[in-house]
């Protein structure tokens, strides 16, 4: 999988996928899983799809984040927000170890971006706990009950 993506993935992500597989955490965030039979939830399928979508938006005039100006910087998707369509990426920079990548959030129906210098598991935990500084999840208490935030629904059912 890492060879296909041409990138090593963060250890915390690998542990999440090993422990849970892909799926929906807390009725809020879908974790993409490499090799999922459903392309919408497959990390490997979503990576080139998201690259094409973003390239098209930027070619159409949407502002490209300056964080991508560094040679070799790229975005690799790892999840998205249920209902809202916000996509979650790792900001992959040359010379930066995967465990030190920044989480990038692109709003689902607009051009705005947020960058959070935390791992994907830390970001996920902050969202589920209602402690994230992300503008897009500040109203999590209005969206999901505290009980539902502990629910996990796997993409695949064994």
Secondary structure, 3 states (H helix, E strand, C coil): CHHHHCCCCCHHHHHHHHHHCCEEECCCEEECECCCCCHHHEHHHHHHHHHHHHHHHHHCCCCCCHHHCCCCCEEEEEEEECCCCCEEEEEECCCCCHHHCEEEEECCCCCCEEEECCCHHHHHHHHHHCCCCCHHHCCHHHHCCCCHHHCEEECCCC
